[in-house]
């Protein structure tokens, strides 16, 4: 950690801890993930009582900035952390990965954070099945877009082919999806992945040609026996894309 970050964290924690309404100060973001540069903001999660959290949520006052300490922060509650443990999506779980406490009035907070950032193993195969349906569908759309000369569809389909191909590899490695900013960096860090995956991904994003589409698709598709449902991929895609509104569930990309 950079000395400037250490000093700002120390000073900000000292100031925040004087507020009796602050239950804990948690440092997350690029500093917690080990991706920070010297110019990175300090991502802070302030734990407040549930009533205060609900008030701020209703008022649209969850996020805050403190420019004096280069802090980009949000308010959370203990109940929010418990909901993340029970049913949080991967991007939210990832926000707790590597996070550390600099001040706390809460007994057992570190244990809650450890649970919040754990990969949800019980969901692994279901997600793989669903991601695979998306992966196969967007492969088809890539070819269709190239065949019909539709650049909008091609750009969209290539991005989704990369997204769901990458999410299959993340799930295989039991790594959380960090959302878009750190997606490729976390994907590259996977210990088990197809040979030259990142090179094929880069070529696909740059050229968007049929050869690049097929090279990336084949690398991921042949890496594992993905779909265990026995259902054809169009049925999986239909459920998670066109008919998702029927079930009131979050979009498959946000799982």
N, C-alpha and C positions, 0 to 999 in steps of 0.2 A: 504494500500500500504506500502511496506517495505521502511524504511528510505533510504536505499541504492538506491532504484529505484527513490524515490523523488529527491534525490540530483543529480543523473545522468540525470534525466529529466530536472531539473532546469539548470544544466550546459550545457547540449546539446542544449536546447532551446535558451539559451543566445547566444551560438556560432552560431547556424543556423540562428537566427534572424538578425545577422549582415550581412548576405548575401542578397543583394537587390533582387536577383533572386528568393528568397524563399518567397512565398506568405503566407504560413501558415505551422505550425507544428501540426500534429495530432498524438495522442498516441492511439494505438489500441492493438490488440493481447491479450495475456493472462492477462496482467494488466487491460485492459479495460473490459475483460470478468469476472474478479474476480477469475481467475484460476492460477495466478502467484505463483511461489515459489520464494524463495530468490535468486535462481540461474537463474531465467528466464531472457532471453534477453528482451530488451525494443523494442517493435515493433513500428516503426515510419513511418508515411506517410508524406512526404514533398510535399506540393502543389507548383507546379511551373507553369509558363506560358505555354499555349498550345503548342507554337512553341518548347519550350525546352522539353516538354513531348514527342512530336512527334519525335523529334531528338533522344532522348534516347530510345524510343520504337523501332525505326528503327535500332539503333546501338546495341540493346541488352544491354542497360545500365539502366534498370529500378530498379534493386535491388542493394543495397549497404550495406556495413558493416562499422561501426565505432567502433572498438574494445576499443578505449579509454573510451567510454561511454556505452559499452555493447549494442550498438544499432544494430538492424537488420531492415533495412529500405527499402522503395520503394518510387519512385517518382510517383505522380499522378497529375492530373490537375482538374480544375473546370469542364471542359467539360466531363472528365472521370466520375466525381461524378454525373453529370446530366445524363449520359448514364446509370449509375447504377440505378438511380431512374426510368428511362424510361424502361429499359429492362435487368437489371443485374440479373444474376442467384443468387440463395439463398446463396451460399458460399461467393460470393463477397459482397452481402448485409450484411451477418453476420460479415464480417471483419470490418464493421462500427458500429456494435452493441456495445454500451457502450463507443465508442471512444470519446475522449475529446480533445479540442483545447488548446494548451499551448502558441501559438502565432499566430496572424492573421493580415494580411493587407486587408482581404476580408470581406466586410459587408454582413451579413446574412449567414455566413458559417455554424453556428450551425443549422440553419433551414434546410440547404441542407443535413447535416449529419443525421438529424432526419428523413428526407424523404428517404435517402439512406438505412437506416436500418429497414424501415417499412416492415412488411410482405405483399406481394402482394395479397391481398384478391381476386382480380378479377381473379386470376389464380388458386385459391384453388381447385375448383371442377374438373377442367380439369386435374390438376396434380394428384389428388386423383384417377381419372379414369385411368390415365396412369400408375401410380405406382401400382395400383391394378392388371393391366394386367401383369406387371412384377412379382409381388408377386405370383400370381397364376402359372405363367410359371415356376418360379424357384422352387416352391413347387413340381411341376411335375418332374422337372429335378432332384431334390433331391431323389425322390422315384426311378426314373429310374437309377440313379447312384448307389444307394444301391442294386437294383435288379441285375444290371449287374456287380457289383464289380469294379466300375470305380472311384478310389480315387481322381484323378484330377478333374473330373466333380463334384464329391461330395463336395470337398473343395470349388470350385468355386460357385456351386449352393447354398450351405449353406450360404456363405458370401453374396450372392445377395438376398437370402430369408430374411436374417437379415436386409440388407440395405433397401429393399423396404418395408418390414414390418415396420421397424422403420420410414421410410419416410411417410408412411400412418399415423402413430401416430403423428409425428411432424406436418403434414399438418392439421390433425384433431384439434390439439391444436394451430394452427397458429403460429408455431415456425419455425424459419429459420433453414435450414440444414447447419451445421457449417463446412462441409466437414469431412473427416474421423477422424482427430485427436481428436476432441471433440464430435463426433457423439453420442457415448454411454452416455457421461455425460449429454448432452443436452436432449437426449431421457429420461434418468432417471429422469430429472427435470420436465417432463411433468405432469401437474396436473391431466389430464384425460388419463388413459391408462388401458389396461387389468390388472386384478389382477395377481401379481407375474410375470409380463412380463419380468423383467430383470433377474429373477432367471431362467425362461424358456429359455431365450436367452443365458445365460451363460452355461446352461446344453447342449443346442444345439451346441454351439461352441466347447465345450469340448468333447462331446461324439459322435455327428454326427450320432446318430442312428435313426431308423424309429420312435420310440416312442417320441424322442425329436423333430424331425421334425414335427410330427403331433401335439404335444402339443403347440409348438410355432405358427404353422400355424393356429390352431383352435383358439388360444387366440386372434390373430389379426383379423382373418376372421369373427369371431362372434361378434366383438366389435362394428361394425357399418355396415350399409348398404352402401357399398363403391361405387360400380359401378352404375352410373346413365345413362350410354350411351345406354343400351339395347344391346350392342355388346358382343359377347362371348370373353373371355380373349385371346384366340389364335389370334384373329384379332387385338386386342390392342398390343399384343406382337410383332406380325409381323410388324406392322407399326413402332413401336419404336425401334426395334432391327434389324431385317433382312433387312428392306427396308428403314432405316433412311437415307441412302445415296441418295435416290431419292429426298429428300426434302431440303437438305442442312441445317437442323436444328441441334442444339447441341444434344448430347446423352441424353437420358432420365435421366440418373444418375446425370447429370450435371445441371439439371434445377434448 
